[in-house]
Amino acid sequence: MDHVLLPPSDQTFTRYQDLIKLHTGIYLPPHKKTLLHSRLSKRLFASAMASYDDYFELLVSSAGKNELKAALELVTTNETYFFREPAHFDFMKDLLDCQPRTGERYRVWSAASSSGEEAYSLAMVLQSHCSKPWELLASDINQTVITDAKKGIYLNQRTSMIPQEFLNKYCRKGVGEFEGYLRVAPELRNRVQFDTLNLMGQLKGLGKFDIIFIRNVMIYFDDETRGSILRKLSKHLKPSGWLFVSHSESLHGVSDDYYSIKPSIYRLAAYRDEHKI
Ligand SMILES: C[S@@+](CC[C@H](N)C(=O)[O-])C[C@H]1O[C@@H](n2cnc3c(N)ncnc32)[C@H](O)[C@@H]1O
């Protein structure tokens, strides 16, 4: 008879909660126990583990480092799409149109980029509206989605939010085995620096950015983690910089380092008196 894999007990689930939060910041509330089971069960089968307790021991062992990485990737939710929350991109176009044409390089960071749709949306806006040199960093904790993002290949159905003008300019239709897919043009792909980066770690050597997009990721963290990540990000924003979160997120009561310009768009509170708009 096939072995039936039982979901983790409440006690075991607590150990997973702590491990996942420690490594990713993601807080899985008790009602996400079924989700954990559905995402990890195939890894338990693949590694011939009979129970979640056994699998946990593997994850925390020195031999289980790669397995831990795979398990943590499965716990992340990577849903994303091109030009998600389009008001942010419109706001950014207006900002770029008012930028002086000279001065230091314009720097943008998509800090939980998932499979690249957000980053390429930003790249399209930068390429068409930024009149000075720019660079774009796109990072995520999940190496698998970053590997996909670098390829810049997407199913046609997933590209309907890209404005027609940008589709014409910056996307190439797949042919042959890539029929039904679209690829971001090399001149844009080569402009985006994709990296695996954990927001829970030390964010060293990144420098300061004009714009940071940190959208639809802090919803998975608790307030304490949100506060500490926002504090770290504040060190990577230029005094004149802008921070974008999702419309469903608010920094109210979570961080005093920023003030709101409009819902979901923030600037550094320390420089409030210097900001003209
Ligand atoms: C729902 S996606 C959001 C993608 C995109 N920002 C958007 O709004 O469409 C959340 C992403 O956050 C990433 N993530 C979760 N925890 C992270 C962490 N500690 N450091 C960096 N990225 C993280 C996940 O891997 C996932 O790709």
The ligand as an SDF file (V2000), in Angstrom:
LIG
                    3D

 27 29  0  0  0  0  0  0  0  0999 V2000
    4.0050   38.2140   -5.1880 C   0  0  0  0  0  0  0  0  0  0  0  0
    5.6450   38.4010   -5.7820 S   0  0  0  0  0  0  0  0  0  0  0  0
    5.6470   40.1490   -6.1840 C   0  0  0  0  0  0  0  0  0  0  0  0
    6.3110   40.4270   -7.5020 C   0  0  0  0  0  0  0  0  0  0  0  0
    6.2560   41.8780   -7.9600 C   0  0  0  0  0  0  0  0  0  0  0  0
    6.9500   42.7460   -7.0390 N   0  0  0  0  0  0  0  0  0  0  0  0
    4.8430   42.3370   -8.1480 C   0  0  0  0  0  0  0  0  0  0  0  0
    4.3550   43.1740   -7.3770 O   0  0  0  0  0  0  0  0  0  0  0  0
    4.1930   41.8560   -9.0760 O   0  0  0  0  0  0  0  0  0  0  0  0
    6.5840   38.3750   -4.2540 C   0  0  0  0  0  0  0  0  0  0  0  0
    8.0540   38.0430   -4.4760 C   0  0  0  0  0  0  0  0  0  0  0  0
    8.7610   38.3250   -3.2670 O   0  0  0  0  0  0  0  0  0  0  0  0
    9.8120   37.3980   -3.1810 C   0  0  0  0  0  0  0  0  0  0  0  0
   10.3100   37.3440   -1.7870 N   0  0  0  0  0  0  0  0  0  0  0  0
    9.7240   36.7770   -0.7020 C   0  0  0  0  0  0  0  0  0  0  0  0
   10.5010   36.9100    0.3740 N   0  0  0  0  0  0  0  0  0  0  0  0
   11.6150   37.5860   -0.0360 C   0  0  0  0  0  0  0  0  0  0  0  0
   12.7930   38.0170    0.6140 C   0  0  0  0  0  0  0  0  0  0  0  0
   13.0180   37.7920    1.9200 N   0  0  0  0  0  0  0  0  0  0  0  0
   13.7430   38.6710   -0.1070 N   0  0  0  0  0  0  0  0  0  0  0  0
   13.5480   38.9190   -1.4340 C   0  0  0  0  0  0  0  0  0  0  0  0
   12.4490   38.5150   -2.1010 N   0  0  0  0  0  0  0  0  0  0  0  0
   11.4850   37.8740   -1.4130 C   0  0  0  0  0  0  0  0  0  0  0  0
    9.1920   36.0920   -3.6550 C   0  0  0  0  0  0  0  0  0  0  0  0
   10.1610   35.1590   -4.0630 O   0  0  0  0  0  0  0  0  0  0  0  0
    8.2880   36.5760   -4.7830 C   0  0  0  0  0  0  0  0  0  0  0  0
    8.8900   36.4290   -6.0410 O   0  0  0  0  0  0  0  0  0  0  0  0
  1  2  1  0
  2  3  1  0
  2 10  1  0
  3  4  1  0
  4  5  1  0
  5  6  1  0
  5  7  1  0
  7  8  2  0
  7  9  1  0
 10 11  1  0
 11 12  1  0
 11 26  1  0
 12 13  1  0
 13 14  1  0
 13 24  1  0
 14 15  1  0
 14 23  1  0
 15 16  2  0
 16 17  1  0
 17 18  1  0
 17 23  2  0
 18 19  1  0
 18 20  2  0
 20 21  1  0
 21 22  2  0
 22 23  1  0
 24 25  1  0
 24 26  1  0
 26 27  1  0
M  CHG  2   2   1   9  -1
M  END
$$$$
